[in-house]
């Protein structure tokens, strides 16, 4: 009688999980980067628009 060993996919599941997690972090980071463009533009025009003014 021959026994068939099932392949262990533990490391494959770990790698897939890491790839999905990194992809989610990358997508969130890219969607947040445009959030402050308008504020940066206003600060570039007039530095008094910044909350971190020199005293």
N, C-alpha and C positions, 0 to 999 in steps of 0.2 A: 504494500500500500504506500503510495507516495503522498506526502503532505505538501501542500502548496502554502508557502509563507506569504503573508500579506505584507506589502511594502509599507514601511513606516513613513508617513508624510508629515511628521512633527515639524521638522525644520522648514519644509515647504509652507506649512501654515504660518509659521513665525515670520518668514520672509514676506508672504502675502499680506499679513497684518501690518508689518512695518511699512510696506509700500503704500497701503491704503491710508495709514496714519500720516505718513509724510505728505501724501497727496492732499489730504484734508487740510493739514497745516499750511501747505503752500497755497491752496486756493483761498483760505481765509486771509492769509497775509497779503495776497495780491488784491483782494477785494477791499481791504482796509487801507491800502496805500493811497488810493484816490481820495480818501475822505478829507484829508487836510490840504489838498492842493489850493483851494480857494483861500484858506487862511495864510498859506505861505505866499501866495500872490499879493495879498493885502499887506503883509508884513514887508515884503520886498518894496512895495510902493512907498510905504510910510512906516518907519520903525516904531512910531507911537502906537500902532495897532497891536503890538506884541504885549503879552502879559509879563514879559521878562525885560522890561525897560531898564536902562541904566538910571540909577538914582542920583 
